[in-house]
């Protein structure tokens, strides 16, 4: 993983954890705007990491539900 991916993924993880704790989904947009003002490259990588992390979470939730359904059959 290169520096851009490392930085953007770490930031995405931290922001998504803050969203989880606070319930304030606007944090993603605020951080996006802030970093986008300095680096559109980092902004794009950050948003990609956010989408990937959110998709991963949805996938894991689906897998848990499917496994629970299998266990009750």
Backbone atoms as SQL, in Angstrom:
CREATE TABLE atoms (id INTEGER PRIMARY KEY, chain TEXT, resi INTEGER, resn TEXT, atom TEXT, x REAL, y REAL, z REAL);
INSERT INTO atoms VALUES
  (1, 'A', 1, 'UNK', 'N', 0.848, -1.171, 0.000),
  (2, 'A', 1, 'UNK', 'CA', 0.000, 0.000, 0.000),
  (3, 'A', 1, 'UNK', 'C', 0.900, 1.244, 0.000),
  (4, 'A', 2, 'UNK', 'N', 0.599, 2.181, -0.865),
  (5, 'A', 2, 'UNK', 'CA', 1.425, 3.391, -0.930),
  (6, 'A', 2, 'UNK', 'C', 0.989, 4.417, 0.116),
  (7, 'A', 3, 'UNK', 'N', 1.744, 5.477, 0.230),
  (8, 'A', 3, 'UNK', 'CA', 1.490, 6.496, 1.254),
  (9, 'A', 3, 'UNK', 'C', 0.084, 7.074, 1.142),
  (10, 'A', 4, 'UNK', 'N', -0.358, 7.389, -0.059),
  (11, 'A', 4, 'UNK', 'CA', -1.692, 7.957, -0.251),
  (12, 'A', 4, 'UNK', 'C', -2.764, 7.022, 0.298),
  (13, 'A', 5, 'UNK', 'N', -2.668, 5.756, -0.026),
  (14, 'A', 5, 'UNK', 'CA', -3.649, 4.787, 0.451),
  (15, 'A', 5, 'UNK', 'C', -3.587, 4.637, 1.964),
  (16, 'A', 6, 'UNK', 'N', -2.381, 4.611, 2.505),
  (17, 'A', 6, 'UNK', 'CA', -2.229, 4.476, 3.957),
  (18, 'A', 6, 'UNK', 'C', -2.864, 5.655, 4.691),
  (19, 'A', 7, 'UNK', 'N', -2.537, 6.849, 4.235),
  (20, 'A', 7, 'UNK', 'CA', -3.035, 8.059, 4.891),
  (21, 'A', 7, 'UNK', 'C', -4.556, 8.158, 4.762),
  (22, 'A', 8, 'UNK', 'N', -5.063, 7.953, 3.560),
  (23, 'A', 8, 'UNK', 'CA', -6.504, 8.101, 3.335),
  (24, 'A', 8, 'UNK', 'C', -7.294, 7.024, 4.071),
  (25, 'A', 9, 'UNK', 'N', -6.797, 5.799, 4.109),
  (26, 'A', 9, 'UNK', 'CA', -7.510, 4.736, 4.801),
  (27, 'A', 9, 'UNK', 'C', -7.501, 4.959, 6.307),
  (28, 'A', 10, 'UNK', 'N', -6.390, 5.367, 6.858),
  (29, 'A', 10, 'UNK', 'CA', -6.308, 5.637, 8.298),
  (30, 'A', 10, 'UNK', 'C', -7.269, 6.764, 8.678),
  (31, 'A', 11, 'UNK', 'N', -7.281, 7.823, 7.888),
  (32, 'A', 11, 'UNK', 'CA', -8.196, 8.928, 8.150),
  (33, 'A', 11, 'UNK', 'C', -9.646, 8.469, 8.027),
  (34, 'A', 12, 'UNK', 'N', -9.947, 7.685, 7.006),
  (35, 'A', 12, 'UNK', 'CA', -11.308, 7.175, 6.825),
  (36, 'A', 12, 'UNK', 'C', -11.744, 6.344, 8.027),
  (37, 'A', 13, 'UNK', 'N', -10.864, 5.487, 8.512),
  (38, 'A', 13, 'UNK', 'CA', -11.192, 4.669, 9.681),
  (39, 'A', 13, 'UNK', 'C', -11.491, 5.541, 10.898),
  (40, 'A', 14, 'UNK', 'N', -10.669, 6.560, 11.105),
  (41, 'A', 14, 'UNK', 'CA', -10.856, 7.444, 12.255),
  (42, 'A', 14, 'UNK', 'C', -12.155, 8.235, 12.141),
  (43, 'A', 15, 'UNK', 'N', -12.436, 8.740, 10.956),
  (44, 'A', 15, 'UNK', 'CA', -13.665, 9.521, 10.757),
  (45, 'A', 15, 'UNK', 'C', -14.892, 8.624, 10.907),
  (46, 'A', 16, 'UNK', 'N', -14.856, 7.433, 10.333),
  (47, 'A', 16, 'UNK', 'CA', -16.001, 6.524, 10.452),
  (48, 'A', 16, 'UNK', 'C', -16.223, 6.088, 11.898),
  (49, 'A', 17, 'UNK', 'N', -15.163, 5.945, 12.668),
  (50, 'A', 17, 'UNK', 'CA', -15.309, 5.640, 14.093),
  (51, 'A', 17, 'UNK', 'C', -15.949, 6.819, 14.814),
  (52, 'A', 18, 'UNK', 'N', -15.557, 8.034, 14.472),
  (53, 'A', 18, 'UNK', 'CA', -16.163, 9.227, 15.070),
  (54, 'A', 18, 'UNK', 'C', -17.645, 9.313, 14.695),
  (55, 'A', 19, 'UNK', 'N', -17.977, 8.971, 13.462),
  (56, 'A', 19, 'UNK', 'CA', -19.380, 8.946, 13.026),
  (57, 'A', 19, 'UNK', 'C', -20.150, 7.921, 13.850),
  (58, 'A', 20, 'UNK', 'N', -19.553, 6.747, 14.052),
  (59, 'A', 20, 'UNK', 'CA', -20.212, 5.697, 14.836),
  (60, 'A', 20, 'UNK', 'C', -20.483, 6.172, 16.263),
  (61, 'A', 21, 'UNK', 'N', -19.511, 6.839, 16.857),
  (62, 'A', 21, 'UNK', 'CA', -19.634, 7.292, 18.243),
  (63, 'A', 21, 'UNK', 'C', -20.642, 8.426, 18.369),
  (64, 'A', 22, 'UNK', 'N', -20.568, 9.388, 17.460),
  (65, 'A', 22, 'UNK', 'CA', -21.398, 10.589, 17.575),
  (66, 'A', 22, 'UNK', 'C', -22.735, 10.493, 16.853),
  (67, 'A', 23, 'UNK', 'N', -22.813, 9.631, 15.841),
  (68, 'A', 23, 'UNK', 'CA', -24.019, 9.578, 15.016),
  (69, 'A', 23, 'UNK', 'C', -24.086, 10.713, 14.010),
  (70, 'A', 24, 'UNK', 'N', -23.014, 11.474, 13.892),
  (71, 'A', 24, 'UNK', 'CA', -22.982, 12.643, 13.012),
  (72, 'A', 24, 'UNK', 'C', -22.311, 12.287, 11.691),
  (73, 'A', 25, 'UNK', 'N', -23.121, 11.911, 10.708),
  (74, 'A', 25, 'UNK', 'CA', -22.607, 11.508, 9.400),
  (75, 'A', 25, 'UNK', 'C', -21.994, 12.674, 8.630),
  (76, 'A', 26, 'UNK', 'N', -22.316, 13.906, 9.031),
  (77, 'A', 26, 'UNK', 'CA', -21.770, 15.090, 8.365),
  (78, 'A', 26, 'UNK', 'C', -20.266, 15.226, 8.575),
  (79, 'A', 27, 'UNK', 'N', -19.716, 14.493, 9.532),
  (80, 'A', 27, 'UNK', 'CA', -18.270, 14.552, 9.764),
  (81, 'A', 27, 'UNK', 'C', -17.495, 14.151, 8.511),
  (82, 'A', 28, 'UNK', 'N', -18.006, 13.182, 7.779),
  (83, 'A', 28, 'UNK', 'CA', -17.338, 12.737, 6.547),
  (84, 'A', 28, 'UNK', 'C', -17.235, 13.905, 5.571),
  (85, 'A', 29, 'UNK', 'N', -18.339, 14.617, 5.372),
  (86, 'A', 29, 'UNK', 'CA', -18.335, 15.741, 4.428),
  (87, 'A', 29, 'UNK', 'C', -17.438, 16.884, 4.893),
  (88, 'A', 30, 'UNK', 'N', -17.424, 17.146, 6.185),
  (89, 'A', 30, 'UNK', 'CA', -16.582, 18.224, 6.707),
  (90, 'A', 30, 'UNK', 'C', -15.099, 17.923, 6.501),
  (91, 'A', 31, 'UNK', 'N', -14.708, 16.681, 6.782),
  (92, 'A', 31, 'UNK', 'CA', -13.306, 16.303, 6.577),
  (93, 'A', 31, 'UNK', 'C', -12.987, 16.315, 5.086),
  (94, 'A', 32, 'UNK', 'N', -13.912, 15.837, 4.281),
  (95, 'A', 32, 'UNK', 'CA', -13.719, 15.840, 2.820),
  (96, 'A', 32, 'UNK', 'C', -13.458, 17.261, 2.317),
  (97, 'A', 33, 'UNK', 'N', -14.272, 18.207, 2.750),
  (98, 'A', 33, 'UNK', 'CA', -14.100, 19.604, 2.320),
  (99, 'A', 33, 'UNK', 'C', -12.745, 20.155, 2.763),
  (100, 'A', 34, 'UNK', 'N', -12.387, 19.859, 4.001),
  (101, 'A', 34, 'UNK', 'CA', -11.135, 20.381, 4.546),
  (102, 'A', 34, 'UNK', 'C', -9.930, 19.869, 3.777),
  (103, 'A', 35, 'UNK', 'N', -9.877, 18.546, 3.554),
  (104, 'A', 35, 'UNK', 'CA', -8.709, 18.015, 2.846),
  (105, 'A', 35, 'UNK', 'C', -8.765, 18.339, 1.362),
  (106, 'A', 36, 'UNK', 'N', -9.967, 18.458, 0.822),
  (107, 'A', 36, 'UNK', 'CA', -10.114, 18.799, -0.594),
  (108, 'A', 36, 'UNK', 'C', -9.604, 20.182, -0.923),
  (109, 'A', 37, 'UNK', 'N', -9.636, 21.081, 0.053),
  (110, 'A', 37, 'UNK', 'CA', -9.136, 22.438, -0.160),
  (111, 'A', 37, 'UNK', 'C', -7.624, 22.447, -0.370),
  (112, 'A', 38, 'UNK', 'N', -6.959, 21.434, 0.165),
  (113, 'A', 38, 'UNK', 'CA', -5.500, 21.359, 0.041),
  (114, 'A', 38, 'UNK', 'C', -5.041, 20.325, -0.978),
  (115, 'A', 39, 'UNK', 'N', -5.793, 19.216, -1.069),
  (116, 'A', 39, 'UNK', 'CA', -5.367, 18.126, -1.944),
  (117, 'A', 39, 'UNK', 'C', -6.573, 17.359, -2.472),
  (118, 'A', 40, 'UNK', 'N', -6.889, 17.585, -3.735),
  (119, 'A', 40, 'UNK', 'CA', -7.995, 16.822, -4.329),
  (120, 'A', 40, 'UNK', 'C', -7.630, 15.348, -4.463),
  (121, 'A', 41, 'UNK', 'N', -6.358, 15.063, -4.581),
  (122, 'A', 41, 'UNK', 'CA', -5.914, 13.670, -4.664),
  (123, 'A', 41, 'UNK', 'C', -6.228, 12.942, -3.357),
  (124, 'A', 42, 'UNK', 'N', -5.908, 13.556, -2.230),
  (125, 'A', 42, 'UNK', 'CA', -6.206, 12.946, -0.938),
  (126, 'A', 42, 'UNK', 'C', -7.715, 12.882, -0.720),
  (127, 'A', 43, 'UNK', 'N', -8.420, 13.903, -1.136),
  (128, 'A', 43, 'UNK', 'CA', -9.881, 13.916, -0.994),
  (129, 'A', 43, 'UNK', 'C', -10.493, 12.706, -1.711),
  (130, 'A', 44, 'UNK', 'N', -10.086, 12.472, -2.940),
  (131, 'A', 44, 'UNK', 'CA', -10.620, 11.339, -3.713),
  (132, 'A', 44, 'UNK', 'C', -10.258, 10.009, -3.062),
  (133, 'A', 45, 'UNK', 'N', -9.027, 9.873, -2.603),
  (134, 'A', 45, 'UNK', 'CA', -8.596, 8.636, -1.953),
  (135, 'A', 45, 'UNK', 'C', -9.351, 8.424, -0.643),
  (136, 'A', 46, 'UNK', 'N', -9.571, 9.500, 0.105),
  (137, 'A', 46, 'UNK', 'CA', -10.323, 9.426, 1.359),
  (138, 'A', 46, 'UNK', 'C', -11.742, 8.946, 1.102),
  (139, 'A', 47, 'UNK', 'N', -12.403, 9.538, 0.126),
  (140, 'A', 47, 'UNK', 'CA', -13.775, 9.143, -0.161),
  (141, 'A', 47, 'UNK', 'C', -13.851, 7.706, -0.677),
  (142, 'A', 48, 'UNK', 'N', -12.862, 7.292, -1.447),
  (143, 'A', 48, 'UNK', 'CA', -12.809, 5.897, -1.881),
  (144, 'A', 48, 'UNK', 'C', -12.676, 4.976, -0.675),
  (145, 'A', 49, 'UNK', 'N', -11.799, 5.335, 0.255),
  (146, 'A', 49, 'UNK', 'CA', -11.616, 4.523, 1.462),
  (147, 'A', 49, 'UNK', 'C', -12.891, 4.486, 2.300),
  (148, 'A', 50, 'UNK', 'N', -13.588, 5.606, 2.406),
  (149, 'A', 50, 'UNK', 'CA', -14.854, 5.646, 3.149),
  (150, 'A', 50, 'UNK', 'C', -15.862, 4.701, 2.495),
  (151, 'A', 51, 'UNK', 'N', -15.996, 4.776, 1.179),
  (152, 'A', 51, 'UNK', 'CA', -16.946, 3.891, 0.476),
  (153, 'A', 51, 'UNK', 'C', -16.577, 2.428, 0.659),
  (154, 'A', 52, 'UNK', 'N', -15.296, 2.114, 0.557),
  (155, 'A', 52, 'UNK', 'CA', -14.839, 0.732, 0.725),
  (156, 'A', 52, 'UNK', 'C', -15.141, 0.249, 2.136),
  (157, 'A', 53, 'UNK', 'N', -14.821, 1.046, 3.138),
  (158, 'A', 53, 'UNK', 'CA', -15.059, 0.663, 4.532),
  (159, 'A', 53, 'UNK', 'C', -16.549, 0.494, 4.820),
  (160, 'A', 54, 'UNK', 'N', -17.375, 1.367, 4.270),
  (161, 'A', 54, 'UNK', 'CA', -18.822, 1.234, 4.471),
  (162, 'A', 54, 'UNK', 'C', -19.360, -0.015, 3.770),
  (163, 'A', 55, 'UNK', 'N', -18.889, -0.268, 2.575),
  (164, 'A', 55, 'UNK', 'CA', -19.313, -1.474, 1.852),
  (165, 'A', 55, 'UNK', 'C', -18.874, -2.731, 2.590),
  (166, 'A', 56, 'UNK', 'N', -17.661, -2.711, 3.113),
  (167, 'A', 56, 'UNK', 'CA', -17.170, -3.845, 3.890),
  (168, 'A', 56, 'UNK', 'C', -18.064, -4.093, 5.102),
  (169, 'A', 57, 'UNK', 'N', -18.443, -3.031, 5.807),
  (170, 'A', 57, 'UNK', 'CA', -19.296, -3.168, 6.986),
  (171, 'A', 57, 'UNK', 'C', -20.650, -3.759, 6.597),
  (172, 'A', 58, 'UNK', 'N', -21.226, -3.287, 5.487),
  (173, 'A', 58, 'UNK', 'CA', -22.504, -3.836, 5.031),
  (174, 'A', 58, 'UNK', 'C', -22.361, -5.307, 4.657),
  (175, 'A', 59, 'UNK', 'N', -21.270, -5.646, 4.001),
  (176, 'A', 59, 'UNK', 'CA', -21.022, -7.036, 3.636),
  (177, 'A', 59, 'UNK', 'C', -20.894, -7.927, 4.858),
  (178, 'A', 60, 'UNK', 'N', -20.175, -7.463, 5.863),
  (179, 'A', 60, 'UNK', 'CA', -20.017, -8.243, 7.098),
  (180, 'A', 60, 'UNK', 'C', -21.350, -8.398, 7.828),
  (181, 'A', 61, 'UNK', 'N', -22.157, -7.340, 7.849),
  (182, 'A', 61, 'UNK', 'CA', -23.486, -7.430, 8.468),
  (183, 'A', 61, 'UNK', 'C', -24.350, -8.463, 7.749),
  (184, 'A', 62, 'UNK', 'N', -24.306, -8.445, 6.431),
  (185, 'A', 62, 'UNK', 'CA', -25.072, -9.409, 5.648),
  (186, 'A', 62, 'UNK', 'C', -24.607, -10.829, 5.933),
  (187, 'A', 63, 'UNK', 'N', -23.305, -11.033, 5.981),
  (188, 'A', 63, 'UNK', 'CA', -22.770, -12.353, 6.275),
  (189, 'A', 63, 'UNK', 'C', -23.231, -12.839, 7.645),
  (190, 'A', 64, 'UNK', 'N', -23.197, -11.966, 8.659),
  (191, 'A', 64, 'UNK', 'CA', -23.661, -12.344, 10.000),
  (192, 'A', 64, 'UNK', 'C', -25.131, -12.761, 9.975),
  (193, 'A', 65, 'UNK', 'N', -25.942, -11.998, 9.256),
  (194, 'A', 65, 'UNK', 'CA', -27.367, -12.321, 9.157),
  (195, 'A', 65, 'UNK', 'C', -27.583, -13.661, 8.462),
  (196, 'A', 66, 'UNK', 'N', -26.839, -13.908, 7.402),
  (197, 'A', 66, 'UNK', 'CA', -26.966, -15.169, 6.685),
  (198, 'A', 66, 'UNK', 'C', -26.538, -16.346, 7.556),
  (199, 'A', 67, 'UNK', 'N', -25.479, -16.165, 8.309),
  (200, 'A', 67, 'UNK', 'CA', -25.021, -17.230, 9.195),
  (201, 'A', 67, 'UNK', 'C', -26.024, -17.505, 10.306),
  (202, 'A', 68, 'UNK', 'N', -26.619, -16.457, 10.853),
  (203, 'A', 68, 'UNK', 'CA', -27.659, -16.636, 11.869),
  (204, 'A', 68, 'UNK', 'C', -28.857, -17.390, 11.299),
  (205, 'A', 69, 'UNK', 'N', -29.241, -17.050, 10.066),
  (206, 'A', 69, 'UNK', 'CA', -30.366, -17.716, 9.419),
  (207, 'A', 69, 'UNK', 'C', -30.055, -19.201, 9.203),
  (208, 'A', 70, 'UNK', 'N', -28.816, -19.499, 8.837),
  (209, 'A', 70, 'UNK', 'CA', -28.396, -20.894, 8.641),
  (210, 'A', 70, 'UNK', 'C', -28.469, -21.664, 9.945),
  (211, 'A', 71, 'UNK', 'N', -28.107, -21.039, 11.043),
  (212, 'A', 71, 'UNK', 'CA', -28.087, -21.704, 12.338),
  (213, 'A', 71, 'UNK', 'C', -29.482, -22.004, 12.865),
  (214, 'A', 72, 'UNK', 'N', -30.461, -21.201, 12.447),
  (215, 'A', 72, 'UNK', 'CA', -31.832, -21.406, 12.933),
  (216, 'A', 72, 'UNK', 'C', -32.591, -22.385, 12.067),
  (217, 'A', 73, 'UNK', 'N', -32.045, -22.743, 10.931),
  (218, 'A', 73, 'UNK', 'CA', -32.732, -23.713, 10.041),
  (219, 'A', 73, 'UNK', 'C', -32.578, -25.119, 10.530);
